Amino acid sequence: MSEIIDSARRRQDLLKHMILQLHEGQAPETVRPQLVRLLGQVPYSDVVEVEQELISEGMPVSEVLKLCDVHTEALEGAISQAGARTVPPGHPVDILRQENRALEWELNQIDKLLEALGELPADANGTEQLELVRVHFNALMDVEKHYLRKEHLLFPFLEKRGISGPPTVMWGKHDEARALLKDASEALAGAASGVSVAEALSMAAIALRPAAEAVAGMIYKEEQILLPMCMDTLDEAEWWEVAKGSAEIGFCLVDPEESWRPSDLPPERAEGSLEAGQAGRVQLPSGSLTGPELTAILNTIPFDLTFVDKDDNVRFFTQGAERIFARTRAILGRKVQFCHPPSSVDVVERILAAFRSGEQDQAEFWITLNGRFLHIEYRALRDEKGQYLGCLEVSQDLTDKRALTGERRLLAWDRQGAGGGNAPT
């Protein structure tokens, strides 16, 4: 056993020495061959422990952040996943990996579009390409929910076990990616502020590439180091807490098809948070409901509801049998601006700004789509003091109701059968 420990210690010392070489200015292409030749495959646990030691020994986190990409480049392909545990479908780690595949798809589409931009003729308009870039970039911005779940659900459990260095470094890399995504967003908005389409395309290409590289780099670090470390550290009860909290923050680009819960968790801990500590009922000013009753009521009302909170995040939508517009749980926690086509974002912003300022409380539209008459209404929600709480979207298919004539005063079941009609009260 002591020989194994000594061997691991020597390997970590050598890894630390090579990272310090990078810190002193050695080029990654010079250090990496030495690292691979001397160490072979580096267990991810060694990378984690060495990173933690460097911070504990006084290396500023800001300096570790600078080194992070460099030593990841040096280690790329040399980090071993040997011993990493597999997870069942629907497990938080499985969902994070699904999201990474979806993000990689969006990154690939953006990369193809940026390559195509360079091949456009000088006199090409480029408007269509710019809109496509915006669509895929809007999808990429959904990575924020992915980062939030890591920061607020995974990192606290690691820190409780004394593993504070890697989460601190990774959170810093998240913030770097956020800043680059913000720069790219501002570049893409250029066409709306008097810049020509050609100039906007050029600005988009310059700003998008570093943002895309930052997101791609985080995927690599997460799957090679963070997730294996978390699987070795968190127990089943902690993963269950992560799973419950994930739905509240929202999922990134995917709507998980399978759910997971630990098989040996006590029933009282397996209950959802909605009913916990409330004797199974949600208390409201005009009465109380159980969680299943409330869900059934909201999903039975004959129109669609979507709630957007005061910070413009989508927080809830009803799931009736016949939805008017498609919704998946992937939109939960997402900025509502990114849930609309780029061409309609300006209208959304104007509505929310008017609601937030108190200038307006309602906006409504009606359209004909596929032969159906649809009414779409937005209403501001405010508390008893008039403070803005968010926006409620109400969508109704009024086609059949507009066609009603005369009166119906007697009980008459609709064609769908006794189970589908309602008797008058």
Secondary structure as UniProt FT lines:
FT   HELIX           2..23
FT   TURN            24..25
FT   HELIX           28..39
FT   STRAND          42..43
FT   HELIX           44..56
FT   TURN            57..58
FT   HELIX           61..75
FT   TURN            76..78
FT   STRAND          79..80
FT   TURN            82..83
FT   TURN            89..90
FT   HELIX           92..117
FT   TURN            118..119
FT   TURN            122..123
FT   HELIX           127..140
FT   TURN            141..142
FT   HELIX           143..149
FT   HELIX           150..154
FT   HELIX           155..160
FT   TURN            161..162
FT   HELIX           165..188
FT   HELIX           189..193
FT   HELIX           197..221
FT   HELIX           222..226
FT   HELIX           227..233
FT   HELIX           236..249
FT   TURN            263..264
FT   HELIX           267..270
FT   TURN            273..280
FT   STRAND          282..284
FT   TURN            285..286
FT   STRAND          287..289
FT   HELIX           291..300
FT   STRAND          304..309
FT   TURN            310..311
FT   STRAND          313..317
FT   HELIX           329..331
FT   TURN            332..333
FT   HELIX           336..339
FT   HELIX           342..344
FT   HELIX           345..357
FT   STRAND          362..369
FT   TURN            370..371
FT   STRAND          372..382
FT   TURN            384..385
FT   STRAND          388..397
FT   HELIX           399..402
FT   TURN            415..416
FT   TURN            418..420
//
